[in-house]
């Protein structure tokens, strides 16, 4: 839209900024609401928007800082990545028809890792424990972490998807096949989200009647952006908003890719889901850009970087990560001289390393912290990631969903990228790696879970009988 009076526009913007700085967000919200009422009273049509700009919902100045050891956590997360990859590949070397999924967990490793390290409460005498609906295709990563924790042995890892004799690991979360481990089945796709909503609603019922403590337990549901096209995934979200289920947190892994291609090649799935969830009265938290973008945002006084982010579609974003830094410089930043000026001091490698929010532990931690403390609404976290992140051969490719094998060169790059202590002559054997008991990594894993009451996921078979009210 053309600005017919830039001076007047700047005066309005300056006034609003002054109110924000001196009187706070609530006052800005009130004034904007009153102005909207005045405009609509005379029949003026306000600009329609149920989405916000394509950037993180939490500004840098409002982020809660992650308290742990970033480098130790990256090392542990890298070992989990390696063991998940090795487990699926070793299974398919035995039988190419076994299948399994590498790239889903590769894209969501940080989303799970931050939960395991800081947020997923285990059941204790004082706490009923969180209820976690894991994305079905990400099960290799959950098994790989349990292996590092000593909960699963190597024989079980070697029997992934070969559980008929009781000594293997089920393809997907399945409490009937693994009754002490998985809490809920979450495949077929869409099953997890709709279960999570009604689980959270029932827990509110129990809280209201004093059967469980109020406000302690959270229901976490992890799902993919392509999974939201399943009718069950979004079919009951209006109930969650209407019932104000603030014990419910959805984490949508938006890697922009489904089984057979892009999720929304010519659109933006994150923006679409934001509108859907905001319309259903959810608290929406977008985690799109990692912290390496923050200096560029600070220099973008003209707003052209934001405008470019808003106009690019998912198909192009996927294409950028399938190429290299020079391609990103030319095709993303190269559309305007001002954008090229923003990155003139960055090498192609540094342009390539500009990270997405779902792979940035600081951004994910800030989003989770906001979610568990938000009152009066369920929360959905829309985290932008790269499918097949780190796998080399399958990263950001439409083949990534079906990738079951990775060539040796890609394995070397994976090992080097994540600093895995495996020699070249061992790579073709795909060895699992677990730090020794008493090592710094083992102690850190134990400390993080001890602070949260123990290991998860875990399923408790015992139940409590609720007293039947007397007829009177």
RODO-2510 file (C-alpha; in nm, 4 decimals, decimal comma):
residues 472
     n   res          X          Y          Z
     1     x     0,0000     0,0000     0,0000
     2     x     0,1244     0,3453    -0,0923
     3     x     0,1942     0,5847     0,1956
     4     x     0,0295     0,9156     0,1006
     5     x     0,1617     1,1041     0,4063
     6     x     0,4823     0,9514     0,5503
     7     x     0,5179     1,2297     0,8083
     8     x     0,1738     1,1642     0,9551
     9     x     0,2421     0,7890     0,9481
    10     x     0,5616     0,8361     1,1451
    11     x     0,3807     1,0506     1,4022
    12     x     0,1279     0,7728     1,4622
    13     x     0,4023     0,5117     1,4906
    14     x     0,6024     0,7296     1,7294
    15     x     0,2943     0,7788     1,9474
    16     x     0,2274     0,4079     1,9624
    17     x     0,5903     0,3321     2,0443
    18     x     0,5826     0,5898     2,3244
    19     x     0,2719     0,4299     2,4775
    20     x     0,4330     0,0868     2,4543
    21     x     0,7506     0,2031     2,6299
    22     x     0,5832     0,4097     2,9024
    23     x     0,2507     0,2345     2,9675
    24     x     0,3004    -0,1223     2,8459
    25     x     0,1388    -0,3777     2,6198
    26     x    -0,2004    -0,3783     2,7935
    27     x    -0,2485    -0,0070     2,7234
    28     x    -0,1518    -0,0524     2,3573
    29     x    -0,4003    -0,3377     2,3284
    30     x    -0,6756    -0,1232     2,4812
    31     x    -0,6099     0,1759     2,2530
    32     x    -0,5955    -0,0374     1,9393
    33     x    -0,9208    -0,2079     2,0370
    34     x    -1,0976     0,1269     2,0899
    35     x    -0,9672     0,2601     1,7577
    36     x    -1,0918    -0,0519     1,5834
    37     x    -1,4355    -0,0083     1,7410
    38     x    -1,4499     0,3518     1,6251
    39     x    -1,3541     0,2591     1,2689
    40     x    -1,6047    -0,0256     1,2370
    41     x    -1,8851     0,1902     1,3858
    42     x    -1,8767     0,4005     1,0714
    43     x    -1,8621     0,0967     0,8449
    44     x    -1,4886     0,1119     0,7696
    45     x    -1,3485    -0,2306     0,6846
    46     x    -1,0333    -0,2950     0,8870
    47     x    -0,7434    -0,4837     0,7243
    48     x    -0,8141    -0,8528     0,7760
    49     x    -0,5379    -1,0423     0,9521
    50     x    -0,5429    -1,3406     1,1793
    51     x    -0,1708    -1,3988     1,1322
    52     x     0,1342    -1,2112     1,2507
    53     x     0,4543    -1,1397     1,0535
    54     x     0,6713    -1,4402     0,9651
    55     x     0,9037    -1,4187     1,2638
    56     x     0,9287    -1,5450     1,6202
    57     x     0,6370    -1,4637     1,8490
    58     x     0,8724    -1,3965     2,1410
    59     x     1,1063    -1,1028     2,0710
    60     x     1,4688    -1,1305     2,1756
    61     x     1,4140    -0,8905     2,4667
    62     x     1,1427    -1,1172     2,6143
    63     x     1,3189    -1,4537     2,5880
    64     x     1,3768    -1,6546     2,9062
    65     x     1,7385    -1,7686     2,9052
    66     x     1,8152    -2,1404     2,9007
    67     x     2,0054    -2,2211     3,2226
    68     x     2,2008    -2,5390     3,1375
    69     x     2,5300    -2,6315     2,9724
    70     x     2,4783    -2,5631     2,6010
    71     x     2,7907    -2,7509     2,4897
    72     x     2,7251    -3,0608     2,6989
    73     x     2,3677    -3,0743     2,5770
    74     x     2,4773    -3,0439     2,2155
    75     x     2,7173    -3,3341     2,2660
    76     x     2,4467    -3,5529     2,4183
    77     x     2,1959    -3,4513     2,1501
    78     x     2,4512    -3,5405     1,8826
    79     x     2,5014    -3,8886     2,0313
    80     x     2,1244    -3,9371     2,0377
    81     x     2,1129    -3,8363     1,6703
    82     x     2,3867    -4,0857     1,5823
    83     x     2,2319    -4,3781     1,7690
    84     x     1,8886    -4,3111     1,6176
    85     x     2,0406    -4,3067     1,2691
    86     x     2,2490    -4,6181     1,3339
    87     x     1,9525    -4,8120     1,4757
    88     x     1,7349    -4,7608     1,1682
    89     x     2,0200    -4,8259     0,9251
    90     x     2,1364    -5,1422     1,1055
    91     x     1,7826    -5,2781     1,1006
    92     x     1,7552    -5,2195     0,7268
    93     x     2,0891    -5,3851     0,6596
    94     x     1,9387    -5,7017     0,8083
    95     x     1,6102    -5,6669     0,6205
    96     x     1,5554    -5,3855     0,3682
    97     x     1,1784    -5,4207     0,4134
    98     x     1,1805    -5,3231     0,7826
    99     x     1,1630    -4,9508     0,7130
   100     x     1,1727    -4,6905     0,9891
   101     x     1,2210    -4,3172     0,9859
   102     x     1,5472    -4,1237     1,0063
   103     x     1,4570    -3,7732     0,8972
   104     x     1,1613    -3,6951     1,1246
   105     x     1,3665    -3,7182     1,4435
   106     x     1,6632    -3,5530     1,2700
   107     x     1,4460    -3,2440     1,2288
   108     x     1,2934    -3,2548     1,5782
   109     x     1,5885    -3,3621     1,7974
   110     x     1,6206    -3,0212     1,9654
   111     x     1,2447    -3,0019     2,0279
   112     x     1,2569    -3,3281     2,2245
   113     x     1,5941    -3,2630     2,3880
   114     x     1,4835    -2,9375     2,5523
   115     x     1,1721    -3,1120     2,6805
   116     x     1,3682    -3,4031     2,8264
   117     x     1,6270    -3,1738     2,9867
   118     x     1,3998    -2,9108     3,1396
   119     x     1,0254    -2,9698     3,1128
   120     x     0,8992    -3,3301     3,0996
   121     x     0,8053    -3,4147     3,4578
   122     x     0,8214    -3,7806     3,5598
   123     x     0,5626    -3,9257     3,7984
   124     x     0,6578    -3,9017     4,1667
   125     x     0,4745    -3,9080     4,4983
   126     x     0,4288    -3,5296     4,4736
   127     x     0,3652    -3,5024     4,0987
   128     x     0,1443    -3,7155     3,8774
   129     x     0,3830    -3,6737     3,5854
   130     x     0,3394    -3,5129     3,2469
   131     x     0,1633    -3,6969     2,9681
   132     x     0,3672    -3,6990     2,6475
   133     x     0,2304    -3,7892     2,3067
   134     x     0,5430    -3,8393     2,0933
   135     x     0,5246    -3,8061     1,7163
   136     x     0,5156    -4,1657     1,5974
   137     x     0,7861    -4,1346     1,3318
   138     x     1,0255    -3,9819     1,5878
   139     x     1,0357    -4,2985     1,8018
   140     x     1,3988    -4,3841     1,7022
   141     x     1,5175    -4,0693     1,8791
   142     x     1,3292    -4,1528     2,1980
   143     x     1,4790    -4,5024     2,1948
   144     x     1,8266    -4,3590     2,1296
   145     x     1,8041    -4,1331     2,4347
   146     x     1,6752    -4,4205     2,6484
   147     x     1,9791    -4,6207     2,5307
   148     x     2,2149    -4,3455     2,6521
   149     x     2,0297    -4,3433     2,9844
   150     x     2,0782    -4,7199     3,0228
   151     x     1,7074    -4,7994     2,9985
   152     x     1,7434    -4,9933     2,6706
   153     x     2,0251    -5,2333     2,5848
   154     x     2,2037    -5,2913     2,2544
   155     x     2,0173    -5,6160     2,1863
   156     x     1,6876    -5,4280     2,1936
   157     x     1,8285    -5,1564     1,9685
   158     x     1,9276    -5,4294     1,7216
   159     x     1,5705    -5,5570     1,7279
   160     x     1,4053    -5,2316     1,6211
   161     x     1,0772    -5,3172     1,4477
   162     x     1,1361    -5,6847     1,5353
   163     x     0,9499    -5,7058     1,8648
   164     x     0,7361    -6,0186     1,8169
   165     x     0,9468    -6,2197     2,0647
   166     x     0,9219    -5,9481     2,3283
   167     x     1,2864    -5,8417     2,3070
   168     x     1,2593    -5,5668     2,0483
   169     x     1,1390    -5,2116     2,0070
   170     x     0,8022    -5,1343     1,8521
   171     x     0,7944    -4,9330     1,5312
   172     x     0,5898    -4,6587     1,6910
   173     x     0,4774    -4,5680     2,0447
   174     x     0,2692    -4,8648     2,1550
   175     x     0,1861    -4,9362     2,5229
   176     x     0,0480    -5,2811     2,4474
   177     x     0,3788    -5,3949     2,2977
   178     x     0,5955    -5,1997     2,5480
   179     x     0,3712    -5,1698     2,8557
   180     x     0,6327    -5,0131     3,0877
   181     x     0,7646    -4,7584     2,8390
   182     x     0,5144    -4,5866     2,6086
   183     x     0,2249    -4,4002     2,7660
   184     x     0,0080    -4,3719     2,4544
   185     x    -0,0188    -4,4964     2,0959
   186     x     0,0221    -4,2068     1,8525
   187     x     0,0032    -4,3772     1,5116
   188     x    -0,1932    -4,3652     1,2819
   189     x    -0,1199    -3,9974     1,2325
   190     x    -0,3709    -3,7665     1,3972
   191     x    -0,4360    -4,0096     1,6806
   192     x    -0,1995    -3,8311     1,9212
   193     x    -0,3456    -3,4786     1,8859
   194     x    -0,7093    -3,5698     1,9385
   195     x    -0,6235    -3,8001     2,2318
   196     x    -0,4169    -3,5226     2,3904
   197     x    -0,7061    -3,2767     2,3768
   198     x    -0,9535    -3,5084     2,5469
   199     x    -0,6881    -3,6236     2,7958
   200     x    -0,6259    -3,2595     2,8938
   201     x    -0,9993    -3,1963     2,9232
   202     x    -1,0485    -3,4991     3,1486
   203     x    -0,7597    -3,3866     3,3673
   204     x    -0,9292    -3,0470     3,4095
   205     x    -1,2376    -3,2381     3,5191
   206     x    -1,0312    -3,4251     3,7796
   207     x    -0,8667    -3,1006     3,8958
   208     x    -1,2024    -2,9295     3,9389
   209     x    -1,3234    -3,2115     4,1631
   210     x    -1,0103    -3,2336     4,3727
   211     x    -0,8955    -3,5757     4,2523
   212     x    -0,5565    -3,4437     4,1278
   213     x    -0,3665    -3,1253     4,2225
   214     x    -0,4516    -2,8296     4,0022
   215     x    -0,1988    -2,6824     3,7610
   216     x     0,0815    -2,9376     3,7944
   217     x     0,0548    -3,1901     3,5129
   218     x     0,0952    -3,0884     3,1493
   219     x    -0,0129    -3,2740     2,8374
   220     x     0,2480    -3,2455     2,5609
   221     x     0,1651    -3,3482     2,2058
   222     x     0,4264    -3,3590     1,9291
   223     x     0,3102    -3,3760     1,5694
   224     x     0,4237    -3,2897     1,2201
   225     x     0,3001    -3,0108     0,9954
   226     x     0,1892    -3,2609     0,7318
   227     x     0,0069    -3,4525     1,0047
   228     x    -0,2213    -3,1537     1,0626
   229     x    -0,4005    -3,2426     0,7382
   230     x    -0,5384    -3,5508     0,9121
   231     x    -0,8974    -3,4737     1,0243
   232     x    -0,8244    -3,5921     1,3790
   233     x    -0,5333    -3,3512     1,4250
   234     x    -0,7359    -3,0289     1,4140
   235     x    -1,0858    -3,1696     1,4546
   236     x    -1,1192    -3,0870     1,8258
   237     x    -0,8956    -2,7814     1,8691
   238     x    -1,1960    -2,5510     1,9127
   239     x    -1,2972    -2,7574     2,2165
   240     x    -0,9523    -2,7033     2,3677
   241     x    -0,9774    -2,3279     2,3182
   242     x    -1,3346    -2,3080     2,4430
   243     x    -1,2532    -2,5086     2,7565
   244     x    -0,9383    -2,2985     2,8213
   245     x    -0,7153    -2,6068     2,8492
   246     x    -0,3976    -2,4329     2,9648
   247     x    -0,2580    -2,7731     3,0669
   248     x    -0,2228    -2,8623     2,6958
   249     x     0,0788    -2,7877     2,4727
   250     x     0,1030    -2,8825     2,1056
   251     x     0,4492    -2,8777     1,9454
   252     x     0,4216    -2,8854     1,5664
   253     x     0,7443    -2,9818     1,3917
   254     x     0,7178    -2,7684     1,0766
   255     x     0,9821    -2,9178     0,8495
   256     x     0,7721    -2,8200     0,5441
   257     x     0,7774    -3,1739     0,4050
   258     x     0,5408    -3,4680     0,4014
   259     x     0,5634    -3,8233     0,2677
   260     x     0,5514    -3,7314    -0,0999
   261     x     0,6545    -3,3672    -0,1311
   262     x     0,6189    -3,0219     0,0261
   263     x     0,3425    -2,9647     0,2800
   264     x     0,2512    -2,6277     0,1261
   265     x     0,4827    -2,5636    -0,1668
   266     x     0,3156    -2,2415    -0,2805
   267     x     0,2014    -2,1242     0,0613
   268     x     0,3138    -2,1097     0,4243
   269     x     0,2016    -2,3885     0,6547
   270     x     0,3141    -2,2015     0,9673
   271     x     0,1037    -1,8976     0,8774
   272     x    -0,1921    -2,1177     0,7888
   273     x    -0,1735    -2,3056     1,1188
   274     x    -0,1315    -1,9803     1,3109
   275     x    -0,4604    -1,8566     1,1690
   276     x    -0,6392    -2,1839     1,2414
   277     x    -0,5206    -2,2041     1,6029
   278     x    -0,5660    -1,8342     1,6787
   279     x    -0,9182    -1,8609     1,5436
   280     x    -0,9794    -2,1448     1,7892
   281     x    -0,8527    -1,9263     2,0787
   282     x    -0,5127    -2,0886     2,1294
   283     x    -0,1991    -1,9127     2,2412
   284     x     0,0207    -1,9347     1,9298
   285     x     0,3981    -1,9246     1,9640
   286     x     0,5998    -1,9263     1,6419
   287     x     0,9650    -2,0351     1,6595
   288     x     1,0827    -1,9623     1,3057
   289     x     1,4312    -1,8102     1,3189
   290     x     1,7341    -1,9057     1,5280
   291     x     1,9527    -1,6639     1,7201
   292     x     2,2008    -1,6202     1,4323
   293     x     1,9350    -1,4095     1,2585
   294     x     1,9040    -1,1677     1,5537
   295     x     2,1883    -0,9345     1,4431
   296     x     2,0307    -0,9059     1,0972
   297     x     1,6918    -0,8194     1,2460
   298     x     1,8621    -0,5514     1,4577
   299     x     2,0109    -0,3950     1,1415
   300     x     1,6875    -0,4172     0,9408
   301     x     1,5621    -0,0661     1,0155
   302     x     1,3736    -0,0448     0,6856
   303     x     1,1754    -0,3657     0,7424
   304     x     1,2841    -0,5077     0,4067
   305     x     1,4191    -0,8284     0,5619
   306     x     1,0845    -0,8910     0,7259
   307     x     0,9043    -0,8140     0,4005
   308     x     1,1237    -1,0665     0,2185
   309     x     1,0542    -1,3322     0,4809
   310     x     0,6824    -1,2662     0,4497
   311     x     0,6760    -1,3058     0,0713
   312     x     0,8862    -1,6229     0,0302
   313     x     0,6838    -1,9470     0,0149
   314     x     0,7649    -2,2820     0,1742
   315     x     0,8799    -2,4415    -0,1495
   316     x     1,1518    -2,1789    -0,1797
   317     x     1,2519    -2,2090     0,1864
   318     x     1,2907    -2,5827     0,1369
   319     x     1,4938    -2,5230    -0,1788
   320     x     1,7343    -2,2900     0,0034
   321     x     1,8280    -2,5654     0,2481
   322     x     1,8717    -2,8155    -0,0325
   323     x     2,1408    -2,5920    -0,1899
   324     x     2,4179    -2,3828    -0,0290
   325     x     2,5037    -2,0414     0,1121
   326     x     2,5823    -1,8852    -0,2263
   327     x     2,2409    -1,9907    -0,3541
   328     x     2,0705    -1,8397    -0,0460
   329     x     2,2652    -1,5149    -0,0873
   330     x     2,1622    -1,4865    -0,4539
   331     x     1,8004    -1,5988    -0,4368
   332     x     1,6888    -1,4856    -0,0902
   333     x     1,8963    -1,1768    -0,0182
   334     x     1,9717    -1,0928    -0,3806
   335     x     1,6230    -0,9629    -0,4604
   336     x     1,7075    -0,6191    -0,3139
   337     x     2,0384    -0,4325    -0,2842
   338     x     1,9558    -0,3396     0,0758
   339     x     1,9297    -0,7088     0,1713
   340     x     2,2622    -0,7907     0,0111
   341     x     2,4096    -0,5054     0,2136
   342     x     2,2843    -0,6757     0,5328
   343     x     2,4957    -0,9845     0,4663
   344     x     2,7944    -0,8285     0,2906
   345     x     3,0210    -0,9079     0,5882
   346     x     2,9068    -1,2723     0,6082
   347     x     3,0773    -1,5518     0,4178
   348     x     2,8682    -1,7971     0,2175
   349     x     2,9223    -2,0469     0,4979
   350     x     2,7895    -1,8001     0,7551
   351     x     2,4874    -1,7278     0,5360
   352     x     2,4274    -2,1021     0,5146
   353     x     2,4515    -2,1319     0,8947
   354     x     2,1712    -1,8806     0,9569
   355     x     1,9620    -2,1238     1,1561
   356     x     1,5968    -2,2078     1,1901
   357     x     1,4226    -2,1696     1,5230
   358     x     1,3409    -2,5347     1,5804
   359     x     1,7124    -2,6190     1,5813
   360     x     1,8076    -2,3425     1,8254
   361     x     1,7932    -2,4611     2,1890
   362     x     1,7693    -2,1056     2,3230
   363     x     1,4642    -2,0245     2,1113
   364     x     1,2972    -2,3567     2,1883
   365     x     1,3591    -2,3193     2,5622
   366     x     1,2061    -1,9696     2,5616
   367     x     0,8968    -2,1001     2,3803
   368     x     0,8507    -2,3956     2,6172
   369     x     0,8974    -2,1732     2,9224
   370     x     0,6303    -1,9357     2,7948
   371     x     0,3973    -2,2279     2,7174
   372     x     0,4105    -2,3937     3,0611
   373     x     0,3488    -2,0585     3,2309
   374     x     0,0671    -1,9351     3,0048
   375     x    -0,2770    -1,9240     3,1690
   376     x    -0,6261    -1,9444     3,0263
   377     x    -0,5480    -2,0954     2,6839
   378     x    -0,3898    -2,4047     2,5321
   379     x    -0,0604    -2,3316     2,3559
   380     x     0,0637    -2,4398     2,0156
   381     x     0,4336    -2,4005     1,9295
   382     x     0,4983    -2,3836     1,5560
   383     x     0,8678    -2,4670     1,5200
   384     x     1,0377    -2,4337     1,1821
   385     x     1,2935    -2,7087     1,1122
   386     x     1,4724    -2,8900     0,8288
   387     x     1,3651    -3,2442     0,7501
   388     x     1,6601    -3,4808     0,7576
   389     x     1,8713    -3,2176     0,9366
   390     x     2,2338    -3,3309     0,9396
   391     x     2,1834    -3,6512     0,7404
   392     x     2,3612    -3,5217     0,4305
   393     x     2,2047    -3,7348     0,1574
   394     x     1,8487    -3,6713     0,2698
   395     x     1,8632    -3,3208     0,4179
   396     x     1,5788    -3,0987     0,2905
   397     x     1,5147    -3,3403     0,0007
   398     x     1,1746    -3,4784    -0,0891
   399     x     1,3266    -3,8255    -0,0536
   400     x     1,4111    -3,7676     0,3134
   401     x     1,0974    -3,9309     0,4532
   402     x     1,1861    -4,2570     0,2826
   403     x     1,5609    -4,2439     0,3493
   404     x     1,6641    -4,5668     0,5255
   405     x     2,0257    -4,5805     0,4127
   406     x     2,2983    -4,3155     0,4152
   407     x     2,6147    -4,3470     0,2062
   408     x     2,9573    -4,3554     0,3712
   409     x     3,0496    -4,0020     0,2645
   410     x     2,7300    -3,8662     0,4179
   411     x     2,8019    -4,0682     0,7315
   412     x     3,1455    -3,9083     0,7546
   413     x     2,9942    -3,5622     0,7201
   414     x     2,7315    -3,6475     0,9823
   415     x     3,0012    -3,7769     1,2200
   416     x     3,2203    -3,4702     1,1685
   417     x     2,9323    -3,2239     1,1913
   418     x     2,8204    -3,3623     1,5264
   419     x     3,1652    -3,4648     1,6587
   420     x     3,0832    -3,8339     1,7000
   421     x     3,3859    -4,0368     1,8257
   422     x     3,3702    -4,3066     1,5560
   423     x     3,6713    -4,3895     1,3339
   424     x     3,6550    -4,4103     0,9540
   425     x     3,7175    -4,7855     0,9578
   426     x     3,4182    -4,8335     1,1921
   427     x     3,1616    -4,6381     0,9953
   428     x     3,0416    -4,9262     0,7768
   429     x     2,9651    -5,1232     1,0970
   430     x     2,7392    -4,8425     1,2266
   431     x     2,8372    -4,8951     1,5924
   432     x     2,6217    -4,7561     1,8682
   433     x     2,7977    -4,5194     2,1061
   434     x     2,7224    -4,4808     2,4755
   435     x     2,9503    -4,2859     2,7145
   436     x     3,0827    -4,4887     3,0042
   437     x     2,9044    -4,4867     3,3376
   438     x     3,0383    -4,2018     3,5462
   439     x     3,1398    -3,9931     3,2440
   440     x     3,0471    -3,6252     3,2298
   441     x     2,7751    -3,7022     2,9746
   442     x     2,6257    -3,9839     3,1808
   443     x     2,6236    -3,7680     3,4947
   444     x     2,4582    -3,4782     3,3115
   445     x     2,1832    -3,7032     3,1754
   446     x     2,1149    -3,8404     3,5224
   447     x     2,1171    -3,4947     3,6823
   448     x     1,8702    -3,3478     3,4345
   449     x     1,6243    -3,6328     3,4760
   450     x     1,6698    -3,6504     3,8541
   451     x     1,5697    -3,2839     3,8744
   452     x     1,2468    -3,3761     3,6943
   453     x     1,1632    -3,6830     3,9006
   454     x     1,3056    -3,9662     3,6878
   455     x     1,2979    -4,1066     3,3387
   456     x     1,0319    -4,0488     3,0736
   457     x     0,8476    -4,1845     2,8949
   458     x     0,7316    -4,4389     3,1474
   459     x     0,3925    -4,5974     3,1900
   460     x     0,2434    -4,6799     3,5279
   461     x     0,0069    -4,9748     3,5327
   462     x    -0,1402    -4,9106     3,8775
   463     x    -0,4413    -4,6832     3,9137
   464     x    -0,6374    -4,5199     4,1934
   465     x    -1,0031    -4,5919     4,2572
   466     x    -1,2197    -4,2802     4,2636
   467     x    -1,4811    -4,2839     4,5419
   468     x    -1,8405    -4,3074     4,4237
   469     x    -2,0509    -4,0215     4,5658
   470     x    -2,3346    -4,1320     4,7967
   471     x    -2,6861    -4,1141     4,6542
   472     x    -2,7715    -3,8272     4,8851
***
